[in-house]
Amino acid sequence: MTPTATPVLTHKLRHMFALLDTDRDGYLTAADLPAAADRMAAVLPAGQEKAERLRAALGRIWEAHLRHMDGDGTGRLGRAAYERGVRTAVATAPAAFLTAVHEAAAAWLALCDADGDGRIVLDEYLRMGEALGGIAREDMEDAFGRLDRSGDGGLDPVDVHAAVIEFFTSDDPEAAGNWLYGPL
């Protein structure tokens, strides 16, 4: 059973779909996810090993969760099928789906973490905004401030994990995790 759509979750899932649809053709394919990692690696000063970790994590999400959402067997996943599929995965197998997404978020954290201290500071988060598609600096600064729950100037793995859960499960329009990938 697919859970009832809420406007906040719908908006977040559409935002995520747009970020992952790297060729902007309106579909997700197995090629889009590694391309998203490559797009980030091209802007962020990370080693190939960190980029490969993100590619692999996104590939596992495709294989374990997204590829099965393709109802017509074309290997392409439209936005509506993606939304239904993610909602169903969260409702029926939340631990498996959220673990896979968190693994990708941890790889993203490592890729963004230019100095290797295990945290993303504002400058690193701003570079991520550039990698995601030139999101305005002011919007990314606002997003960072919301995500930095402790106010210590950095996003650590605990902050990112909490944000991942909120991004994919919360229908609260004020949830800090809504800002994980920049403003909606």
C-alpha positions in Angstrom: 0.0 0.0 0.0 1.3 3.4 -0.9 1.0 6.0 1.8 -1.1 9.1 1.3 0.8 11.9 -0.4 1.5 15.1 1.6 2.5 18.3 -0.1 5.8 18.6 1.9 6.9 15.1 1.1 5.8 15.4 -2.5 7.8 18.6 -2.9 11.0 17.0 -1.4 10.7 13.9 -3.5 10.3 16.1 -6.7 13.3 18.1 -5.6 15.4 14.9 -5.1 14.2 13.5 -8.5 15.3 16.7 -10.2 18.8 16.5 -8.5 19.2 12.9 -9.6 17.9 13.4 -13.2 21.3 14.5 -14.4 20.4 14.6 -18.1 17.1 16.4 -17.4 15.1 14.1 -19.7 12.4 13.5 -17.1 13.4 10.0 -16.2 15.9 8.3 -13.9 18.0 5.6 -15.3 20.9 3.5 -14.0 23.2 6.1 -15.7 21.8 9.1 -13.9 22.9 8.2 -10.4 26.6 7.8 -11.1 26.4 10.9 -13.2 25.1 12.8 -10.2 28.2 11.6 -8.2 30.5 12.6 -11.1 28.8 16.1 -11.2 29.6 16.6 -7.5 33.1 15.3 -7.8 33.8 17.7 -10.7 33.2 20.7 -8.4 34.3 19.3 -5.0 38.1 18.9 -4.3 37.8 15.2 -3.4 39.8 12.2 -4.5 38.6 9.6 -6.9 38.1 7.1 -4.0 35.5 9.4 -2.4 33.7 9.9 -5.6 33.7 6.2 -6.3 32.2 5.6 -2.8 29.3 7.9 -3.7 28.9 6.3 -7.1 28.7 2.8 -5.5 26.2 3.9 -2.8 24.0 5.5 -5.4 24.3 2.4 -7.6 23.2 0.2 -4.7 20.1 2.5 -4.2 19.3 2.0 -7.9 19.7 -1.7 -7.8 18.0 -2.4 -4.5 15.2 0.1 -4.6 14.7 2.3 -7.6 15.1 -0.1 -10.5 12.2 -2.1 -9.2 9.9 0.9 -9.4 10.0 0.8 -13.1 6.5 -0.6 -13.9 6.9 -0.8 -17.6 10.3 -2.5 -18.0 11.9 0.3 -19.9 14.7 0.9 -17.4 13.5 4.4 -17.0 11.7 5.7 -14.0 9.4 8.7 -14.3 8.8 11.2 -11.6 5.4 9.8 -10.5 6.7 6.3 -10.3 9.7 7.5 -8.3 7.5 9.3 -5.8 5.2 6.3 -5.4 8.2 3.9 -5.1 10.0 5.9 -2.5 6.8 6.4 -0.5 6.2 2.7 -0.7 9.8 1.8 0.3 9.6 4.1 3.3 6.2 2.7 4.3 7.0 -1.0 3.8 10.8 -1.4 4.4 11.9 1.8 6.1 15.0 0.4 7.7 16.4 -1.0 4.4 15.6 2.1 2.4 16.8 4.6 4.9 20.0 2.7 5.6 20.7 2.8 1.8 20.0 6.5 1.6 22.0 7.2 4.7 25.0 5.3 3.2 24.7 7.5 0.2 24.5 10.6 2.4 27.6 9.5 4.4 29.4 9.1 1.1 28.2 12.6 0.1 29.5 13.9 3.4 32.9 12.4 2.8 33.0 13.9 -0.7 32.1 17.3 0.5 34.5 17.1 3.5 37.5 18.7 1.8 39.7 18.8 4.9 38.8 15.3 6.0 37.7 16.3 9.6 34.5 14.3 9.4 32.3 17.4 9.2 31.0 19.7 6.5 31.6 23.4 7.3 29.8 26.2 5.5 32.4 26.7 2.8 32.2 23.0 1.9 28.4 23.1 1.9 28.4 26.1 -0.4 30.6 24.1 -2.8 28.0 21.4 -2.7 25.3 23.9 -3.7 27.5 24.8 -6.7 27.8 21.1 -7.6 24.0 20.6 -7.3 23.4 23.3 -9.9 24.4 26.7 -8.8 22.0 27.3 -5.9 22.3 30.8 -4.6 24.8 31.4 -1.8 22.2 33.0 0.5 19.8 30.1 0.1 22.6 27.6 0.9 23.7 29.6 3.9 20.1 29.6 5.2 19.9 25.8 4.6 23.2 25.2 6.4 22.1 27.3 9.4 18.9 25.1 9.7 20.9 21.9 9.4 23.5 22.8 12.0 21.4 21.8 14.9 24.1 22.3 17.5 25.2 25.6 16.1 28.8 24.6 16.2 29.5 25.6 12.6 29.6 22.1 11.1 27.4 19.2 10.0 28.6 16.0 11.4 27.4 12.4 10.7 24.7 12.7 13.4 23.4 15.9 11.8 23.4 14.4 8.4 21.7 11.1 9.6 18.9 13.1 11.3 18.5 15.2 8.2 18.2 12.2 5.9 15.4 10.7 8.0 13.5 14.0 8.1 14.0 14.6 4.4 12.5 11.2 3.4 9.9 10.8 6.2 8.8 14.1 7.7 5.7 16.0 6.5 6.6 18.9 8.8 7.3 22.0 6.6 9.6 23.3 9.3 11.8 20.2 9.7 15.5 21.1 9.4 16.1 18.0 7.3 14.0 19.4 4.5 17.0 21.6 3.7 19.5 18.7 3.3 20.1 19.3 -0.4 19.6 23.1 -0.3 16.3 25.0 -0.3 13.2 23.4 -1.8 
